[in-house]
Amino acid sequence: MKTKEQAQLKVGDTFPLTIKRLGINGEGVGYFKRKVAFVYGALPGEEVVATAVKVHEKFIEGKVKKIRKKSAHRVAPPCPVYEQCGGCQLQHLAYDQQLKEKRDIVKQAFEKYLKHIADKLTIKETIGMEEPWQYRNKSQLQVGKEKEKVIAGLYGLNSHQLVDISECAIQHPATNKVTQTVKTILSDLNISIYNERKRSGIIRTIVTRVGFETGQVQLVLITTQKDIPKKNILIREVQKRLPEVTSILQNINGEKTSLIFGDKTLHLGGEEVIQETLGDLSFELSARAFFQLNPIQTVKLYDEVKKAAALTGTEKVVDAYCGVGTIGLWLAKDAAEIRGMDVIPESIDDAKKNAKKHNFQQATYFVGKAEQLMPKWVNEGWKPDVVVVDPPRTGCDQKLLETIVKVKPKKVVYVSCNPSTLAKDAGYLSSKGFGIKSIQPVDMFPHTAHVECVVEFSLKG
């Protein structure tokens, strides 16, 4: 049964709100009649009138109708489709303040999951960028049609309307240029474009990735089927109009799914991989291989991992969720042995090639999960001194956390892209004898609500 207060507010109603803080998705958070309210586009310290978009039993979601008292840190977002796109959440907040708010998002997460020790933890200032624009090396844009025009973009915030993105302010200019030109080629050749509602058509997604240091660009066309009409002409036109594209691939995904990539990738032209450099390391990147999206900040992030690991040359290191081996290879010079694992076979192939290329004979890579491989190695007499984890947004698999506790490495270095799952996992490790030594936020994605962290855990006594 609804209370009187709940019955008073309906979807479409307006209500006043003072914004106390930013939420994990970049929304302003306040309280209306003792119920928490999340208001998109509002900033801490602002007094707003919001329109209710959803009214739940425990919280309200709203959008700004009017700002009565504006934040001193509010700025005009430079992107013309900022409010429709939803790819960035904080372009309306001055960059120096974004860094402070991101540290606060991390602080809130640790206060929620580690109440008993939160006030004793030191969360360092967020490491930001000197130039916080054009930093993304990869673009994945859904393809659609607007009347007869081929468009490519992202689905709008809380909608299934495709927003055409011509010049994304946070993408490297090369990815913008390649996507725009490929759209023109698809239109010129009248190649069938996927219609999600009807589940018909062929070209589904345009994926581009650029090597910041090498300038090489990889183009992947995600299709619903193997055959592409006029495929040879399409390849020739890409090579003619876009000489910077050194790798052309096709990935087939005919499933009804939100996942971008399917299982099968075909080589259409140029090389199968592109090269990228981080510091003094170079990497080969295949279509599905995970690689950090912001190479400039990646160097800063990995230097923090190196600082936390504090290797002396004698340690055995596990690099869980290793991708193409970037973190492990960053540490390899100072380690006695690195063992990395990932569930994507192509990533492990790339990791092996990358280790061989740099002559790191002490780095070996395996297809599989750390929670299955580590106990086997311990039984064989190989025990890690340091475990580095860089899991997806969902955090570490519970079995992996349990395995870490059983294996008892001296140190765990946790790289996270989600403060909530990080803090939850930190709560578990902390309760099992791993003390939190340091928490370092790093801004990998300026103008979005995302914040990366490097946390050092040490086994107590």
ABEGO torsion letter per residue (X at the ends): XBBAAAAABBBGBBBBBBBABBBAAGBBBBBBGGBBBBBBGBBBGBBBBBBBABBBAABBBBBBABBABBBAABBBBABAAAAAAGABAAAABBAAAAAAAAAAAAAAAAAAABAAAAAABBBBBBBBBABABGABABBBBBBBBBEABBBBBBBBBGBABBBBBABBAABBAAAAAAAAAAAAAAAAAGBBBBBAAAGBEABABBBBBBBAAAGBBBBBBBBABABBBGAAAAAAAAAAABAABABBBBBBBABBBABABBABBBBABEBABBBBBBEABBBBBBAABBBBABAAAAAAAAAAAAAAAGBAGABBBBBBGAEAGAAAAAAAAABABBBBBBABAAAAAAAAAAAAAAGBAABBBBBEBAAAAAAAAAAAGBBBABBBBBBBAAEBBAAAAAAAAAAGBABBBBBBABAAAAAAAAAAAAAAGBBBABBBBBBABBGBABBBBBBBBBBBX
